[in-house]
Amino acid sequence: MGSGELDAGITGRDLLVDSDAPAKEVLGLNFGASTFRFAALAGSTLSISSLSGKRVATAYPVLLEKYLKEQGVNAKVVRLDGAVETSVRLGVADAIADVVSTGTTLRQAGLEIFGEPIFKSEAVLISRSQSPALETLIRRLQGVIIARQYVLMDYDISNDLVEAACKITPGIESPTVSPLHSSGWSAVRAMVPRKETNRVMDELWNLGARGILVTDIHACRL
């Protein structure tokens, strides 16, 4: 993208910042989360402030140098293109700064994390400039991102309990309430936060709702 051949792309926020490319983040995509952390041999007593005068290996030199400067730490940055976690045991560095998701690779290399996160990253949509096509792409991606945070819940409820049920499932604007063929009952449909699905189902069941169904939403526009 820095060469001007692409109008938009998807990359990690850490890669974007480290590349110093003429592009900007336009949308976080809510996946691929990771943190940029310091690590050293397990049992070492290193801290961020004690890195002055020491060697720190990384595949993200721009990002690391910026952070060290902000912290007033004068460390030597050793740039490596891969297998950064092996650099300490090989004597190339005293510590490393690398992207961490689960920490398994670091532990297997005999390293442990120290200090606060340097940077938090995720997959992001990037672009060099705004355009109608980019705005359309952003809306479509936002529709998928939001849809993943909700489910569609349908249930049947006695008419005298509709108001109480709607307080449990208020939806986005308002739940949809439709009369059932059997008199005295209504069907209710509402969007519910995915992480609250089981709690909401339990509350509805205890209230008297029946036929409770949950459906995934693949895309939406709110």
C-alpha positions as CSV (number, residue, x, y, z in Angstrom):
1,M,0.0,0.0,0.0
2,G,2.9,2.3,0.7
3,S,3.8,2.1,-3.0
4,G,0.4,3.4,-4.0
5,E,-0.7,0.2,-5.7
6,L,-3.6,-0.6,-3.3
7,D,-6.3,1.6,-1.9
8,A,-7.1,-0.5,1.2
9,G,-5.9,-3.5,3.0
10,I,-6.0,-5.6,6.2
11,T,-3.0,-5.9,8.5
12,G,-2.1,-5.9,12.2
13,R,-2.1,-2.5,14.0
14,D,1.4,-3.3,15.2
15,L,2.7,-3.9,11.6
16,L,1.0,-0.7,10.4
17,V,2.7,1.4,13.1
18,D,6.1,-0.3,12.7
19,S,6.1,0.1,8.9
20,D,5.6,3.9,9.1
21,A,3.7,3.5,5.8
22,P,1.6,6.4,4.4
23,A,-1.7,4.7,5.4
24,K,-4.0,5.1,8.4
25,E,-6.2,2.8,10.4
26,V,-9.9,3.2,9.5
27,L,-11.5,0.3,11.3
28,G,-10.6,-2.2,14.0
29,L,-11.8,-5.7,13.0
30,N,-12.1,-7.4,16.5
31,F,-10.0,-10.4,15.7
32,G,-6.3,-11.3,15.8
33,A,-5.8,-9.6,19.2
34,S,-2.2,-9.6,20.5
35,T,0.1,-7.5,22.7
36,F,3.6,-6.4,22.2
37,R,5.6,-7.3,25.3
38,F,9.1,-7.5,26.8
39,A,10.4,-10.9,27.8
40,A,13.6,-12.3,29.2
41,L,15.0,-15.6,30.6
42,A,12.7,-17.0,33.3
43,G,13.9,-15.9,36.8
44,S,15.7,-12.8,35.6
45,T,15.1,-9.6,37.5
46,L,14.9,-7.3,34.4
47,S,12.5,-4.4,34.4
48,I,11.8,-1.9,31.7
49,S,13.8,0.8,33.6
50,S,16.8,-1.6,33.8
51,L,17.0,-2.1,30.0
52,S,19.3,0.9,29.6
53,G,22.6,-0.2,28.2
54,K,21.2,-3.7,27.3
55,R,20.4,-5.3,24.0
56,V,16.7,-5.9,23.1
57,A,15.9,-8.0,20.0
58,T,12.8,-7.4,18.0
59,A,11.2,-7.7,14.6
60,Y,9.5,-4.3,15.2
61,P,12.3,-1.8,15.6
62,V,10.3,1.3,14.9
63,L,7.6,0.5,17.4
64,L,10.2,-0.5,20.0
65,E,12.5,2.5,19.6
66,K,9.5,4.9,19.8
67,Y,8.4,3.2,23.1
68,L,11.9,3.2,24.6
69,K,12.3,6.9,23.8
70,E,9.0,7.7,25.4
71,Q,10.2,5.8,28.6
72,G,13.6,7.5,28.6
73,V,15.3,4.1,28.3
74,N,18.6,4.0,26.3
75,A,18.8,0.4,25.1
76,K,20.3,-1.0,22.0
77,V,17.7,-2.3,19.6
78,V,18.7,-5.5,17.7
79,R,16.6,-6.0,14.6
80,L,15.8,-9.7,13.8
81,D,13.4,-10.9,11.1
82,G,12.4,-14.2,12.7
83,A,12.8,-16.5,15.7
84,V,13.2,-13.6,18.0
85,E,12.5,-15.8,21.1
86,T,15.8,-17.7,20.5
87,S,18.0,-14.6,20.5
88,V,18.6,-14.5,24.3
89,R,19.8,-18.1,24.6
90,L,22.0,-17.5,21.6
91,G,23.6,-14.5,23.3
92,V,22.4,-12.1,20.6
93,A,20.3,-10.1,23.1
94,D,19.6,-9.6,26.8
95,A,15.8,-9.4,26.3
96,I,13.3,-9.4,23.5
97,A,10.2,-7.4,22.5
98,D,7.8,-9.4,20.5
99,V,4.1,-9.9,19.7
100,V,2.4,-12.3,22.2
101,S,-0.9,-14.0,21.8
102,T,-0.9,-16.9,24.3
103,G,2.7,-16.8,25.5
104,T,3.2,-20.5,24.7
105,T,6.2,-19.9,22.3
106,L,7.9,-17.7,24.9
107,R,7.5,-20.3,27.6
108,Q,8.9,-23.0,25.4
109,A,11.9,-20.9,24.8
110,G,12.4,-20.5,28.6
111,L,11.3,-16.8,28.6
112,E,8.9,-15.0,30.7
113,I,7.1,-11.7,30.2
114,F,8.0,-8.6,32.3
115,G,6.7,-5.0,32.4
116,E,3.5,-3.5,31.1
117,P,2.3,-4.1,27.5
118,I,4.2,-2.0,25.0
119,F,1.4,-2.0,22.5
120,K,-2.0,-3.7,22.0
121,S,-2.8,-4.9,18.5
122,E,-5.6,-6.5,16.4
123,A,-6.4,-6.9,12.7
124,V,-7.4,-3.5,11.2
125,L,-8.6,-2.1,7.9
126,I,-6.2,0.5,6.6
127,S,-6.4,2.9,3.7
128,R,-4.4,5.7,2.1
129,S,-7.4,7.9,1.4
130,Q,-11.2,8.1,1.7
131,S,-13.5,7.2,-1.2
132,P,-17.2,6.1,-1.7
133,A,-16.0,2.5,-2.3
134,L,-14.1,2.5,1.0
135,E,-17.1,3.9,2.9
136,T,-19.2,1.0,1.5
137,L,-16.6,-1.5,2.5
138,I,-16.4,0.0,6.0
139,R,-20.2,-0.2,6.4
140,R,-20.2,-3.9,5.3
141,L,-17.5,-4.8,7.6
142,Q,-19.1,-3.0,10.5
143,G,-22.3,-4.9,9.8
144,V,-20.4,-8.2,10.2
145,I,-18.6,-7.0,13.3
146,I,-21.8,-5.9,15.0
147,A,-23.6,-9.0,13.9
148,R,-21.1,-11.2,15.7
149,Q,-21.8,-9.4,19.0
150,Y,-25.6,-10.2,18.9
151,V,-28.0,-13.1,18.4
152,L,-31.6,-13.0,17.3
153,M,-33.9,-14.4,20.0
154,D,-37.5,-15.5,19.3
155,Y,-39.9,-16.7,22.0
156,D,-43.6,-17.1,22.8
157,I,-45.1,-15.3,25.8
158,S,-48.5,-14.8,27.3
159,N,-50.0,-11.4,26.5
160,D,-50.1,-10.4,30.1
161,L,-46.4,-10.9,30.4
162,V,-45.3,-9.2,27.2
163,E,-44.3,-5.9,28.9
164,A,-42.2,-7.8,31.5
165,A,-40.6,-9.9,28.7
166,C,-39.7,-6.8,26.6
167,K,-37.9,-5.3,29.6
168,I,-35.6,-8.4,29.5
169,T,-35.2,-8.2,25.7
170,P,-35.5,-4.5,24.8
171,G,-33.7,-5.1,21.5
172,I,-32.0,-2.2,19.6
173,E,-34.9,0.1,19.0
174,S,-37.7,-2.1,20.3
175,P,-38.6,-5.8,20.1
176,T,-41.0,-7.0,17.4
177,V,-44.3,-8.3,19.0
178,S,-46.8,-10.3,16.8
179,P,-50.0,-12.1,17.8
180,L,-50.0,-15.9,17.7
181,H,-52.9,-17.9,16.2
182,S,-53.7,-19.1,19.7
183,S,-55.5,-16.2,21.5
184,G,-53.7,-14.8,24.6
185,W,-50.2,-15.4,23.3
186,S,-47.7,-13.3,21.3
187,A,-44.4,-14.0,19.5
188,V,-41.5,-11.7,20.4
189,R,-38.3,-11.2,18.4
190,A,-35.3,-9.1,19.6
191,M,-31.6,-8.8,19.2
192,V,-29.7,-9.8,22.3
193,P,-26.0,-9.4,23.1
194,R,-24.4,-12.7,22.4
195,K,-22.5,-12.8,25.8
196,E,-25.9,-12.5,27.6
197,T,-27.7,-15.2,25.7
198,N,-27.9,-17.8,28.4
199,R,-28.8,-15.4,31.2
200,V,-31.6,-13.9,29.1
201,M,-33.0,-17.3,28.1
202,D,-33.0,-18.3,31.8
203,E,-34.9,-15.1,32.8
204,L,-37.4,-15.5,30.0
205,W,-38.1,-19.2,30.9
206,N,-38.6,-18.3,34.5
207,L,-41.0,-15.5,33.5
208,G,-43.1,-18.0,31.5
209,A,-41.7,-17.7,27.9
210,R,-41.7,-20.8,25.8
211,G,-40.4,-21.9,22.4
212,I,-37.2,-19.8,23.0
213,L,-35.0,-19.9,19.9
214,V,-31.6,-18.4,19.2
215,T,-30.3,-17.6,15.7
216,D,-26.9,-16.4,14.6
217,I,-26.9,-13.1,12.7
218,H,-24.4,-13.0,9.8
219,A,-24.7,-9.3,8.9
220,C,-26.7,-6.3,9.9
221,R,-27.0,-2.5,9.5
222,L,-27.9,-0.5,12.6
